[in-house]
Amino acid sequence: MLQYIAIILIILWVLWLVSSYTIGGFIHILLVIAIVIILIRIIKGDKIVK
């Protein structure tokens, strides 16, 4: 479940980059959280997408 949330956050971040700069640093915090979740799953040896 966490990997899907991480993927959604990354997609939203990319969409934000091409759309506008109104949200500011909030979306970058979400991106960092998404990357950390993905890295933890990779280190643990889990698959990113089942």
VENQUI-V231709 format. One record per residue. PSI is psi as a letter, one per 40 degrees, with the letter a starting at -180 (999 if undefined). D_LAST is the distance of its C-alpha to the last C-alpha in whole Angstrom. Layout:
psi;d_last
PSI;D_LAST
PSI;D_LAST
This chain:
psi;d_last
d;10
d;12
d;9
d;10
d;14
d;14
d;13
d;15
d;18
d;18
d;18
d;21
d;23
d;23
d;24
d;27
d;28
e;29
c;30
i;32
f;33
d;34
d;31
b;32
e;31
d;29
d;26
d;26
d;25
d;22
d;21
d;22
d;20
d;17
d;18
d;18
d;15
d;13
d;16
d;16
d;12
d;13
d;16
e;15
e;13
i;9
i;6
d;7
h;4
999;0
